[in-house]
Amino acid sequence: MNDIKLALLGSQGAGKSDSLYHKRLSIDGRQLNLEVFDPCSQGSEARCILEEPVEWADGFVVVYNISDRTSFINAKSILRQIRETRSDNSKGDTDVPVCLVGNKQDLCHARQVREEEARSLAHENRCNFQEVSAAESYQDIANLFTQLIRQVMEHLKYRADRRRYSGSKSMAKLINNVFGKRRKSV
């Protein structure tokens, strides 16, 4: 059974739930333990993104409210912090799966963030983008999470394969150094 850890980040009031929640589910015939953590539920927005959730998470959902420019600016900052923190860590894991989500699409009459602007930000940060209305469409949210979980599973598999290959290469090198080359005795 795979464990998938997602962090849900964004301004308070952007339309995300404030909770830590665990769920067992099946995607593509694979059983998963899903953990979703919202570090913004405690404390101020300035402390919203902490290194611990960034290191802890296998994937991220960064949420902003399409009718609130400040929440979009905060989302930009969060995306930058994810990339900086993940590229500074020992894994150099800058391609961690991330989805930028513009919520409250039902408030498009009060839109302050153009869809093209958000799409451009997502492209710059090599992440997926989607606008949704959590209030109106549970199915869009479910599809978004399913897609992100699939990306996380692929990413974790790729990292595991890369580590396995790197480890076997190191072992082959060690064996070659010990047994492969004979030195002339003097």
Buried (B, 14 or more C-beta within 10 A) or exposed (E): EBEBBBBBBBBBEBBBEEEEEEEEEEBEEEEBEBBBBBBBBEEEBEEBBBEEBBBBBBBBBBBBBBBBBBBBEBBBBBBEBBBEBBEEEEEEBBBBBBBBBBBBBBBEEEBBBEBEEBBEBBEEBEBBBBBBBBEEEEEBBEEBBEBBBBBBBEBBEEBEEEEEEEEEEEEEEEEEEEEEEEEEEE
